[in-house]
Amino acid sequence: MSVVDAKEVIARRVAQEIHPGMLVNLGIGLPSMVAHYLPRDSGVFFQAENGVIGLGARPPEGMEDASLTDAGGGFVTAVPGAASIDSAMSFGIIRGGHLDMTVLGGLQVDERGFLANWMVPGKMVPGMGGAMDLVAGARRVIVAMVHAAKGDAKIVPECTLPLTATRRVSLVVTEMAVIEPTEAGLVLRERAPGVSVEDIRAATTARLVVEGDIPEMRLD
């Protein structure tokens, strides 16, 4: 499976977790693709840390507005009813527990369900940005990431990279599987079409809890 195909599988599956009326934060990169797989009239409002509620799709080429971007600096549009707020209010929404969901990329998730996603090995980064606040404050935290990178597992017994927060995430969605972190461990909930449980175990160094027949994920 190519990287492009893998990201589409992940974004399509994550979109199924989002329901009308939700206020949702989408992280930079792969998570931002999730919005493309929701109907325009879905009734979902997307929030960005830089102070926009009501993010829309990327504008047509030539129609970009430098004053309307997501938290990663990507050009976006605003849906009817959108609001521009300052950073203090934006983070007040996040820290106050008012976000229904955040979808974030990940570098590692461990058997406790803890996420590491802010420090890229070998690269200078200014800090963890809003990731710490989002993991701590959103009602649900979904990690959208490829299952492995350059042959290295990303779902591991214990994170070797700095943790983003010491709170268990709600769900992990990869191009191979849907995994739910619980008190009992990482429970395998779904497998991608054409992917076996053995394939998932081979690409995962963390212990997985596998109970009964694991259904295939739906992508429509």
Buried (B, 14 or more C-beta within 10 A) or exposed (E): BEEEEBBBBBBBBBBBBBEEEBBBBBBBBBBBBBBEBBEEEBEBBBBBBBBBBBBBEBBEEEEBEEEBBBBBEBBBBBBEEBEEBEEEEBBEBBBEEEBBBBBBBBBBBBBBBBBBBBBEEEEEEEEBBBBBBBBBBBEBBBBBBBBBEEEEBBBBEEBEBEBBBEBBBBBBBBBBBBBBBEEEBBBBBBBBEEBEBEBBBEBBBBEBBBEEEBEEBEBE
